[in-house]
Amino acid sequence: MNKSLYTVATFVRINTKRYFRDRLAIFFTVIFPLIFLFVFGSLNSGSGNISFRVALLNQSDSTFASDFVKQAKDSGIFKISDEATTLDKAKDLMTKSQLDAAIVLPKDFGTVKPGQSVPSGQAEVIYTQNNAQSGTALSSVLESQFKAINAKLVTVQTPFTVKSEQLSQKSLSAFDYTFAGLLGFSIIGMGIFGPMNVFPELKKMGILRRLSTTPLKVWQYFLSTMIGQLIIGSLALAAMFVVAILVFHLKIVGNWLELAAFLGLGVVTILGIGLALGGWAQNERQAAPLSNIIVFPMMFLSGTFFPRYIMPEWLQNVSGFLPLTPIIDGIRLIATEGKHLWEIAPQLGLIGIWLVVIYIIAFRVFRWE
């Protein structure tokens, strides 16, 4: 084996062993992202069905009203409170945000009025100002249900109708969007915080200064760190995929090999930032503020925890050039839309530019002590 490559392989082995002996490093690169995965996965992996916390007050003795109450309880759309037995109690719970609204069925609801052949009535939806959105949505749901009931009772010819068509393409689910962002969050943790925490400590202990007196080159040390982080990163990301698939039923539409290659490129790119910060900083006091200045804007503006399209247009344009943004966008395009690498050329191009710029800076600012 070439002497230079043997040196690189030796340091890969040393760095990997050091990582697995460091429980804190394992926590922040593997366990901590998994905690976020469970939290955000639980919030965003629901079935998507609408449900309302309501008080259902039936003041009618009609059979139709009794049947409607039974169907409402069995529908799953309404979570009916057992506490709200009166309107005053329902209003009290609504002011405490424990209920979305109250549905009142008046005394004549479901009765057959004189001159009519079918039952009729008007349900009343009562809600507070802070629950106006839920109240409006609940009214629309009830109106749709009553339209279906009316169609069975009375035959009416409708002049205007709507035809719906389902596209073959799949759209992003809430969990799919969040998972791609959480992968980006994990890449930040292993790519930036890893070298940033290790390098200052090695400088403090004088280890890097002693290494500088050996024939070891900076590129060899960087390459060994890069390969070691890829190994560690592969294990951490694999753990996230296993949990996401088994627990939250994640489905990957794209090619697994292309996704793995893209994730590796993302880890190497973000790792350059960690090498630059850790290589320049003499101690933790210098590294910590610099890392926060760089990490937090990327974390909140690159679509890690919430979509970029809700931002103002000017902020979307600015955040689109952050190093983490094309990585997260590329993960989503491959994993959820089945794009191939040649179809995400804009993301790959931006990552390539950042890769060159970041590593030029990392080599220039690195110091052994």
Stockholm file with secondary structure:
# STOCKHOLM 1.0

chainA/1-369         MNKSLYTVATFVRINTKRYFRDRLAIFFTVIFPLIFLFVFGSLNSGSGNISFRVALLNQSDSTFASDFVKQAKDSGIFKISDEATTLDKAKDLMTKSQLDAAIVLPKDFGTVKPGQSVPSGQAEVIYTQNNAQSGTALSSVLESQFKAINAKLVTVQTPFTVKSEQLSQKSLSAFDYTFAGLLGFSIIGMGIFGPMNVFPELKKMGILRRLSTTPLKVWQYFLSTMIGQLIIGSLALAAMFVVAILVFHLKIVGNWLELAAFLGLGVVTILGIGLALGGWAQNERQAAPLSNIIVFPMMFLSGTFFPRYIMPEWLQNVSGFLPLTPIIDGIRLIATEGKHLWEIAPQLGLIGIWLVVIYIIAFRVFRWE
#=GR chainA/1-369 SS CCHHHHHHHHHHHHHHHHHHHCHHHHIIIIIHHHHHHHHHHHHHCSCCCCCEEEEEEECCCCHHHHHHHHHHHHHSSEEECSSCCSHHHHHHHHHTTSCSEEEEECTTTTBCCTTCSSCBCCCEEECCGGGHHHHHHHHHHHHHHHHHHHHHHSCCCCSCCCCCCCCSSCCCCHHHHHHHHHHHHHHHIIIIIHHHHHHHHHHHTTHHHHHHTSSCCHHHHHHHHHHHHHHHHHHHHHHHHHHHHHHHCCCCCSCHHHHHHHHHHHHHHHHHHHHHHHHHCSSHHHHHHHHHHHHHHHHHHTTSSSCGGGSCHHHHHHHTTSTHHHHHHHHHHHHHHCCCGGGCHHHHHHHHHHHHHHHHHHHHHCCCC
#=GC SS_cons         CCHHHHHHHHHHHHHHHHHHHCHHHHIIIIIHHHHHHHHHHHHHCSCCCCCEEEEEEECCCCHHHHHHHHHHHHHSSEEECSSCCSHHHHHHHHHTTSCSEEEEECTTTTBCCTTCSSCBCCCEEECCGGGHHHHHHHHHHHHHHHHHHHHHHSCCCCSCCCCCCCCSSCCCCHHHHHHHHHHHHHHHIIIIIHHHHHHHHHHHTTHHHHHHTSSCCHHHHHHHHHHHHHHHHHHHHHHHHHHHHHHHCCCCCSCHHHHHHHHHHHHHHHHHHHHHHHHHCSSHHHHHHHHHHHHHHHHHHTTSSSCGGGSCHHHHHHHTTSTHHHHHHHHHHHHHHCCCGGGCHHHHHHHHHHHHHHHHHHHHHCCCC
//
